[in-house]
Amino acid sequence: MKNTCRVAVYGSLKQGFFNHELLGYSTHIDSGFISGFKMFDLELFPAIIRSPNDKIFVEIYEVEADTLADLDELESYKEDDLANSFYKRICIISRWGPIMLYVYNKSLKNAQEVIGGNWEQ
């Protein structure tokens, strides 16, 4: 049995966007909204932060360990150096079970909120 986990993507990794190919042969599980996050547009990609009264649209994928490592690299996630990570990878419990999600770890001072929580650039 292969080592896999579920990952929620909400920006350039979604189907039809420029980083989707990084998901390789990962299995698309489902799509839908998850509560507890607010989305911001950073022009080339979005960012999310925790926000109890908001929701975002995500696609859920079953990914293998090597794909997760590629996603960590794309998101500049440094498990051993969270202070310098661009994003933090967190695990939340969802209707799809436990899923990994990349939450922004820098300032959103001048970022524009994505109304409706679905990035479609």
MIMAR-127920 format. One record per residue: residue in one letter; x, y, z of N, C-alpha, C, CB in turn. Coordinates in pm, 1 decimal, always signed. Glycine has a CB too. Layout:
<nodes>
{node 'A' {X Y Z} {X Y Z} {X Y Z} {X Y Z}}
...
</nodes>
This chain:
<nodes>
{node 'M' {+84.1 -119.1 +0.0} {+0.0 +0.0 +0.0} {+87.9 +124.5 +0.0} {-95.3 +0.3 +122.0}}
{node 'K' {+52.2 +221.5 -83.7} {+129.7 +344.5 -94.4} {+91.6 +441.7 +16.3} {+108.9 +409.4 -231.5}}
{node 'N' {+188.5 +524.8 +54.4} {+167.7 +626.4 +156.1} {+103.1 +748.3 +90.0} {+302.2 +664.6 +226.1}}
{node 'T' {-25.2 +775.1 +122.0} {-97.5 +886.4 +61.3} {-166.0 +969.8 +168.9} {-200.9 +835.0 -40.5}}
{node 'C' {-205.8 +1090.1 +128.7} {-288.1 +1175.8 +213.2} {-376.2 +1259.6 +121.8} {-200.3 +1266.4 +306.8}}
{node 'R' {-472.2 +1325.7 +179.6} {-561.4 +1413.0 +102.4} {-517.5 +1557.6 +120.0} {-709.7 +1394.9 +146.6}}
{node 'V' {-518.6 +1629.4 +7.9} {-478.2 +1769.9 +6.3} {-589.1 +1851.5 -59.0} {-342.6 +1789.1 -69.5}}
{node 'A' {-619.3 +1967.0 +0.9} {-715.1 +2061.2 -57.3} {-636.9 +2170.1 -129.4} {-809.2 +2122.5 +52.3}}
{node 'V' {-670.8 +2192.2 -256.1} {-606.8 +2299.6 -333.1} {-712.7 +2403.0 -370.4} {-536.4 +2243.2 -461.5}}
{node 'Y' {-670.6 +2529.2 -380.7} {-768.9 +2636.5 -400.1} {-721.5 +2743.8 -497.0} {-802.0 +2700.3 -267.7}}
{node 'G' {-606.1 +2727.2 -557.7} {-552.9 +2831.4 -646.1} {-495.0 +2773.1 -772.6} {-447.1 +2912.6 -574.7}}
{node 'S' {-368.0 +2800.2 -795.7} {-303.0 +2761.9 -921.6} {-285.9 +2611.4 -937.7} {-168.5 +2828.0 -931.3}}
{node 'L' {-318.1 +2532.5 -834.7} {-312.3 +2386.7 -843.9} {-445.5 +2326.1 -888.6} {-271.8 +2327.9 -709.7}}
{node 'K' {-551.7 +2407.5 -896.4} {-681.6 +2355.8 -938.4} {-677.2 +2316.9 -1087.0} {-792.9 +2461.1 -912.7}}
{node 'Q' {-773.4 +2232.7 -1126.3} {-785.7 +2192.0 -1266.0} {-796.2 +2314.6 -1355.8} {-908.2 +2100.4 -1285.6}}
{node 'G' {-720.6 +2312.4 -1465.4} {-723.9 +2421.8 -1561.1} {-626.7 +2534.9 -1531.9} {-859.9 +2476.4 -1567.2}}
{node 'F' {-553.4 +2528.1 -1420.5} {-459.8 +2633.5 -1384.4} {-315.1 +2587.3 -1403.6} {-482.9 +2677.5 -1239.5}}
{node 'F' {-222.7 +2681.6 -1404.4} {-85.4 +2657.9 -1447.7} {-1.8 +2564.2 -1361.0} {-17.1 +2785.5 -1455.7}}
{node 'N' {-35.2 +2540.8 -1237.3} {+42.1 +2447.6 -1153.4} {-25.9 +2312.4 -1133.8} {+67.3 +2510.0 -1018.4}}
{node 'H' {-139.1 +2291.8 -1197.9} {-214.6 +2167.4 -1180.3} {-131.1 +2044.0 -1214.1} {-339.8 +2169.7 -1266.8}}
{node 'E' {-41.7 +2056.9 -1311.4} {+39.3 +1941.4 -1352.2} {+124.9 +1886.1 -1238.8} {+128.4 +1979.7 -1468.1}}
{node 'L' {+152.8 +1965.2 -1135.8} {+229.9 +1915.8 -1021.1} {+156.0 +1805.6 -945.3} {+262.0 +2030.8 -926.2}}
{node 'L' {+24.4 +1799.2 -961.7} {-52.3 +1693.7 -895.9} {-36.3 +1559.9 -967.8} {-200.0 +1732.1 -889.3}}
{node 'G' {+23.2 +1563.2 -1087.9} {+54.1 +1440.3 -1160.8} {-65.9 +1349.6 -1175.1} {+164.9 +1366.0 -1092.3}}
{node 'Y' {-50.9 +1226.7 -1126.9} {-156.6 +1127.2 -1138.2} {-240.7 +1117.3 -1011.0} {-96.9 +992.2 -1170.8}}
{node 'S' {-238.8 +1220.0 -930.8} {-318.2 +1220.6 -807.7} {-466.3 +1206.6 -842.2} {-293.2 +1350.7 -726.0}}
{node 'T' {-539.4 +1140.9 -754.9} {-682.0 +1117.9 -777.3} {-763.7 +1234.7 -724.4} {-727.0 +987.0 -710.7}}
{node 'H' {-847.9 +1291.2 -812.2} {-940.5 +1396.7 -770.9} {-1054.2 +1329.2 -695.4} {-994.3 +1479.6 -894.6}}
{node 'I' {-1073.2 +1367.1 -568.5} {-1175.0 +1306.7 -482.7} {-1308.6 +1378.9 -496.0} {-1129.1 +1308.0 -336.9}}
{node 'D' {-1304.6 +1511.9 -485.7} {-1428.0 +1589.5 -485.7} {-1391.4 +1737.7 -486.5} {-1517.6 +1554.0 -362.1}}
{node 'S' {-1490.5 +1822.2 -499.6} {-1474.9 +1967.6 -489.5} {-1587.6 +2021.3 -404.0} {-1474.5 +2035.5 -630.3}}
{node 'G' {-1562.8 +2133.3 -336.9} {-1667.0 +2194.7 -256.5} {-1611.5 +2301.5 -165.1} {-1738.8 +2090.4 -175.6}}
{node 'F' {-1696.4 +2357.2 -83.3} {-1657.3 +2463.5 +8.8} {-1620.4 +2405.7 +144.8} {-1770.2 +2566.3 +23.7}}
{node 'I' {-1519.2 +2467.3 +208.2} {-1486.5 +2438.0 +347.1} {-1494.9 +2568.4 +425.3} {-1344.3 +2372.6 +360.4}}
{node 'S' {-1544.5 +2558.3 +545.8} {-1561.4 +2674.8 +632.0} {-1437.6 +2698.0 +716.6} {-1683.8 +2657.9 +721.6}}
{node 'G' {-1424.4 +2822.4 +761.7} {-1318.7 +2857.0 +855.6} {-1198.6 +2925.4 +794.4} {-1273.8 +2736.1 +924.2}}
{node 'F' {-1210.7 +2967.0 +665.6} {-1098.4 +3030.6 +597.1} {-1147.2 +3144.8 +509.0} {-1021.2 +2927.8 +512.9}}
{node 'K' {-1061.9 +3246.5 +494.7} {-1086.6 +3360.2 +405.5} {-975.7 +3363.2 +302.2} {-1093.8 +3495.8 +484.6}}
{node 'M' {-1011.1 +3397.4 +178.6} {-916.4 +3396.7 +67.3} {-883.4 +3539.1 +22.1} {-972.9 +3315.7 -50.2}}
{node 'F' {-756.6 +3557.3 -17.6} {-707.8 +3684.7 -70.1} {-637.1 +3661.7 -202.1} {-613.2 +3753.4 +30.5}}
{node 'D' {-646.1 +3760.6 -290.6} {-582.4 +3753.2 -422.2} {-445.6 +3819.7 -416.2} {-671.0 +3820.2 -530.6}}
{node 'L' {-340.4 +3742.8 -447.1} {-204.5 +3797.7 -452.2} {-157.3 +3811.1 -596.5} {-107.1 +3708.6 -372.6}}
{node 'E' {-252.2 +3827.6 -686.9} {-234.1 +3846.7 -830.6} {-204.0 +3716.3 -903.1} {-122.8 +3945.5 -856.0}}
{node 'L' {-87.9 +3655.0 -882.0} {-56.4 +3529.6 -952.4} {-112.1 +3406.6 -882.4} {+93.3 +3515.0 -966.8}}
{node 'F' {-150.4 +3422.0 -759.3} {-202.1 +3309.6 -680.6} {-277.7 +3365.1 -560.9} {-86.8 +3214.5 -634.3}}
{node 'P' {-362.0 +3282.5 -499.9} {-434.5 +3327.1 -380.7} {-364.6 +3284.1 -252.9} {-576.6 +3273.1 -382.0}}
{node 'A' {-412.7 +3336.4 -142.9} {-366.6 +3298.5 -10.2} {-489.1 +3286.7 +79.0} {-263.6 +3402.2 +47.2}}
{node 'I' {-481.1 +3199.3 +177.5} {-591.0 +3186.8 +272.5} {-538.0 +3201.5 +414.9} {-663.5 +3051.3 +255.0}}
{node 'I' {-627.3 +3248.1 +500.9} {-600.1 +3254.1 +644.0} {-723.8 +3200.3 +716.0} {-565.1 +3401.2 +690.6}}
{node 'R' {-704.9 +3163.3 +841.1} {-820.4 +3118.8 +920.1} {-914.4 +3235.3 +943.9} {-775.4 +3057.9 +1055.0}}
{node 'S' {-1041.8 +3207.8 +930.5} {-1145.1 +3308.6 +952.4} {-1275.4 +3233.2 +979.7} {-1158.9 +3407.0 +828.2}}
{node 'P' {-1320.2 +3230.7 +1103.7} {-1430.2 +3141.4 +1142.3} {-1561.6 +3161.6 +1067.2} {-1456.3 +3157.4 +1286.2}}
{node 'N' {-1585.8 +3280.8 +1015.2} {-1715.2 +3307.3 +951.3} {-1711.4 +3305.8 +799.6} {-1766.7 +3439.1 +996.5}}
{node 'D' {-1602.4 +3257.6 +740.9} {-1587.8 +3258.6 +596.2} {-1568.3 +3117.0 +543.8} {-1470.1 +3347.8 +554.5}}
{node 'K' {-1572.4 +3103.4 +410.9} {-1550.1 +2973.1 +348.4} {-1479.7 +2991.6 +215.2} {-1683.3 +2897.5 +329.0}}
{node 'I' {-1412.8 +2884.7 +171.5} {-1339.9 +2887.2 +45.2} {-1374.7 +2762.6 -36.3} {-1186.8 +2895.9 +70.0}}
{node 'F' {-1358.4 +2773.7 -167.7} {-1382.0 +2660.9 -257.4} {-1250.7 +2586.8 -279.1} {-1441.9 +2708.6 -393.2}}
{node 'V' {-1254.8 +2453.9 -266.1} {-1134.9 +2371.1 -281.3} {-1163.3 +2250.0 -369.4} {-1083.1 +2325.5 -143.9}}
{node 'E' {-1055.1 +2195.4 -423.1} {-1057.7 +2064.6 -487.4} {-975.1 +1972.4 -399.0} {-1001.9 +2069.8 -636.1}}
{node 'I' {-1024.3 +1852.6 -375.2} {-957.8 +1756.7 -287.5} {-892.1 +1648.6 -373.0} {-1058.7 +1693.9 -186.2}}
{node 'Y' {-763.7 +1621.6 -342.8} {-687.6 +1518.4 -415.1} {-624.1 +1421.5 -316.7} {-578.7 +1582.6 -504.7}}
{node 'E' {-615.5 +1296.6 -358.5} {-539.2 +1195.1 -286.6} {-400.5 +1197.1 -349.2} {-607.1 +1050.5 -294.9}}
{node 'V' {-297.9 +1233.7 -271.4} {-162.6 +1248.6 -325.7} {-65.3 +1154.9 -255.1} {-114.8 +1394.1 -312.3}}
{node 'E' {+36.2 +1115.3 -328.9} {+142.3 +1032.1 -272.5} {+246.9 +1121.2 -206.4} {+207.4 +943.2 -381.9}}
{node 'A' {+333.0 +1060.1 -126.5} {+433.2 +1134.8 -48.3} {+523.7 +1219.5 -136.4} {+518.1 +1038.8 +33.8}}
{node 'D' {+564.8 +1169.2 -252.9} {+653.9 +1247.6 -338.9} {+582.5 +1370.2 -396.3} {+708.0 +1160.1 -453.0}}
{node 'T' {+453.8 +1356.8 -425.1} {+376.2 +1471.5 -473.6} {+360.0 +1573.8 -362.1} {+237.4 +1426.3 -526.0}}
{node 'L' {+335.1 +1527.2 -239.4} {+324.7 +1619.7 -126.4} {+455.0 +1697.2 -108.1} {+289.4 +1543.4 +2.9}}
{node 'A' {+567.7 +1630.8 -126.5} {+697.5 +1698.5 -117.0} {+709.7 +1805.3 -225.8} {+813.4 +1596.2 -128.8}}
{node 'D' {+661.1 +1776.2 -347.3} {+662.9 +1875.5 -456.1} {+574.1 +1994.7 -421.6} {+616.4 +1811.5 -589.2}}
{node 'L' {+458.9 +1968.3 -360.9} {+369.3 +2077.1 -321.6} {+432.0 +2161.7 -211.4} {+234.1 +2021.4 -275.0}}
{node 'D' {+498.6 +2096.7 -116.0} {+569.4 +2170.1 -10.8} {+672.2 +2265.0 -71.3} {+638.1 +2072.6 +86.4}}
{node 'E' {+742.9 +2217.7 -172.4} {+844.0 +2301.8 -238.7} {+778.2 +2419.3 -310.2} {+926.8 +2218.6 -339.1}}
{node 'L' {+670.7 +2393.6 -383.6} {+598.4 +2500.7 -453.1} {+551.0 +2607.2 -354.5} {+478.3 +2443.2 -530.7}}
{node 'E' {+498.6 +2564.8 -241.9} {+442.4 +2657.3 -143.6} {+546.6 +2712.8 -46.4} {+333.6 +2588.2 -66.0}}
{node 'S' {+672.9 +2679.9 -68.2} {+783.0 +2724.0 +19.1} {+754.3 +2691.5 +165.0} {+807.2 +2874.8 +3.3}}
{node 'Y' {+702.5 +2571.5 +186.8} {+674.0 +2523.0 +321.6} {+798.6 +2455.1 +375.7} {+552.4 +2425.3 +322.3}}
{node 'K' {+846.9 +2505.9 +489.0} {+967.8 +2453.0 +552.3} {+930.0 +2401.8 +690.2} {+1080.5 +2561.8 +561.3}}
{node 'E' {+908.8 +2272.6 +700.3} {+864.4 +2212.0 +825.8} {+955.8 +2245.5 +942.8} {+855.5 +2062.3 +810.1}}
{node 'D' {+1086.5 +2254.9 +915.6} {+1184.5 +2281.9 +1020.9} {+1211.7 +2430.2 +1042.3} {+1313.0 +2212.6 +988.7}}
{node 'D' {+1146.3 +2517.7 +965.7} {+1170.5 +2661.1 +975.2} {+1040.9 +2736.5 +944.0} {+1284.5 +2704.5 +878.6}}
{node 'L' {+938.4 +2716.2 +1026.5} {+806.9 +2774.7 +999.9} {+809.2 +2927.3 +995.0} {+709.1 +2729.6 +1105.1}}
{node 'A' {+899.4 +2990.5 +1068.5} {+907.3 +3136.8 +1068.1} {+940.9 +3190.3 +929.8} {+1011.3 +3184.7 +1168.8}}
{node 'N' {+1013.1 +3113.6 +850.4} {+1051.5 +3156.2 +715.8} {+973.2 +3086.6 +605.7} {+1197.7 +3131.9 +695.1}}
{node 'S' {+871.3 +3012.2 +642.1} {+786.1 +2945.5 +543.0} {+688.4 +3046.2 +483.4} {+709.2 +2826.4 +607.0}}
{node 'F' {+669.7 +3038.4 +352.8} {+573.2 +3123.9 +285.3} {+431.6 +3081.6 +323.9} {+592.3 +3118.0 +131.7}}
{node 'Y' {+409.2 +2951.2 +326.8} {+283.2 +2891.5 +370.8} {+313.4 +2791.8 +481.3} {+208.2 +2822.7 +252.2}}
{node 'K' {+214.0 +2764.8 +565.6} {+219.5 +2655.6 +662.7} {+124.0 +2547.9 +612.8} {+181.6 +2704.2 +809.0}}
{node 'R' {+165.1 +2422.7 +625.0} {+75.9 +2312.2 +590.1} {+9.0 +2265.1 +718.6} {+153.6 +2194.5 +519.4}}
{node 'I' {-123.1 +2270.9 +719.3} {-197.1 +2228.2 +837.1} {-288.3 +2112.1 +798.1} {-279.3 +2346.2 +897.7}}
{node 'C' {-334.1 +2040.4 +898.2} {-430.5 +1932.6 +876.4} {-560.0 +1972.6 +945.3} {-377.1 +1794.6 +930.5}}
{node 'I' {-669.4 +1961.8 +870.6} {-800.3 +1989.5 +928.6} {-889.8 +1867.6 +906.6} {-864.0 +2118.1 +865.9}}
{node 'I' {-992.2 +1858.7 +986.2} {-1092.0 +1753.6 +967.6} {-1206.2 +1813.6 +885.8} {-1143.7 +1696.8 +1106.2}}
{node 'S' {-1242.0 +1745.5 +778.8} {-1345.2 +1794.2 +688.1} {-1444.1 +1681.3 +660.2} {-1282.8 +1847.4 +555.6}}
{node 'R' {-1541.5 +1710.0 +578.1} {-1636.8 +1604.0 +540.3} {-1569.7 +1495.1 +456.5} {-1755.0 +1664.0 +462.2}}
{node 'W' {-1448.8 +1524.2 +406.9} {-1370.3 +1424.8 +332.0} {-1270.9 +1353.7 +422.1} {-1296.3 +1491.3 +215.7}}
{node 'G' {-1280.0 +1377.0 +550.7} {-1183.6 +1322.4 +645.0} {-1070.7 +1422.2 +665.0} {-1128.8 +1186.6 +595.7}}
{node 'P' {-956.8 +1377.9 +718.3} {-843.4 +1468.9 +737.1} {-788.4 +1514.6 +601.4} {-731.8 +1400.2 +820.2}}
{node 'I' {-766.2 +1644.5 +587.8} {-705.5 +1698.1 +465.8} {-595.9 +1797.4 +503.0} {-812.4 +1765.8 +375.5}}
{node 'M' {-493.6 +1802.2 +419.0} {-386.7 +1900.3 +431.9} {-427.0 +2025.2 +354.8} {-250.7 +1843.6 +380.1}}
{node 'L' {-385.0 +2139.2 +406.4} {-421.0 +2267.2 +348.1} {-306.0 +2364.0 +372.6} {-554.8 +2321.5 +407.8}}
{node 'Y' {-272.5 +2444.5 +272.9} {-164.4 +2542.3 +287.0} {-223.0 +2678.5 +324.0} {-81.2 +2552.3 +155.7}}
{node 'V' {-184.8 +2728.1 +441.5} {-233.9 +2855.0 +495.9} {-120.7 +2957.1 +488.2} {-285.0 +2838.2 +643.9}}
{node 'Y' {-154.1 +3076.7 +442.9} {-53.8 +3181.7 +423.3} {+13.0 +3218.7 +554.6} {-117.5 +3305.8 +360.6}}
{node 'N' {+143.7 +3244.0 +548.2} {+223.3 +3267.4 +668.0} {+296.6 +3402.3 +663.4} {+323.8 +3154.4 +685.9}}
{node 'K' {+251.0 +3492.8 +577.7} {+312.5 +3625.7 +565.2} {+204.9 +3732.6 +578.6} {+387.3 +3640.3 +429.2}}
{node 'S' {+241.8 +3857.0 +563.6} {+147.6 +3968.4 +575.4} {+56.2 +3976.9 +453.4} {+223.3 +4100.3 +593.3}}
{node 'L' {-69.4 +4007.8 +478.5} {-167.4 +4030.3 +371.1} {-210.8 +4176.8 +369.4} {-291.0 +3937.7 +389.0}}
{node 'K' {-121.6 +4264.6 +411.6} {-151.5 +4406.9 +432.2} {-225.0 +4472.0 +314.3} {-23.1 +4481.9 +458.0}}
{node 'N' {-179.2 +4453.3 +192.4} {-241.1 +4519.8 +77.9} {-316.4 +4423.3 -13.2} {-135.7 +4592.4 -1.9}}
{node 'A' {-342.9 +4303.7 +33.7} {-409.6 +4203.2 -49.4} {-560.2 +4227.9 -55.2} {-381.4 +4062.1 +4.4}}
{node 'Q' {-617.3 +4198.0 -169.3} {-760.4 +4212.0 -192.6} {-830.9 +4081.4 -157.1} {-788.6 +4251.3 -339.6}}
{node 'E' {-938.3 +4088.3 -80.3} {-1015.8 +3968.6 -47.1} {-1083.7 +3913.3 -172.1} {-1121.2 +4000.2 +61.8}}
{node 'V' {-1087.7 +3781.8 -184.4} {-1162.3 +3716.0 -291.9} {-1303.5 +3692.6 -239.4} {-1093.7 +3580.0 -337.2}}
{node 'I' {-1396.2 +3774.4 -283.5} {-1534.1 +3764.8 -238.7} {-1593.1 +3632.6 -290.5} {-1617.9 +3887.8 -288.1}}
{node 'G' {-1651.0 +3557.2 -202.5} {-1708.7 +3428.5 -239.6} {-1613.2 +3311.4 -221.9} {-1754.5 +3433.4 -381.1}}
{node 'G' {-1483.1 +3340.9 -198.0} {-1386.7 +3236.3 -165.8} {-1350.6 +3141.6 -277.3} {-1437.2 +3158.7 -56.0}}
{node 'N' {-1369.4 +3182.7 -403.2} {-1335.6 +3095.9 -516.2} {-1245.6 +3172.3 -613.1} {-1464.4 +3045.5 -588.7}}
{node 'W' {-1115.1 +3139.9 -612.7} {-1018.6 +3208.1 -698.9} {-1031.3 +3154.3 -841.1} {-873.5 +3189.7 -645.7}}
{node 'E' {-1054.1 +3243.8 -934.6} {-1078.6 +3202.9 -1073.5} {-994.0 +3279.0 -1173.6} {-1223.7 +3221.3 -1107.7}}
{node 'Q' {-878.4 +3327.4 -1132.0} {-797.0 +3408.0 -1222.3} {-749.3 +3329.7 -1341.1} {-679.5 +3465.0 -1149.9}}
</nodes>
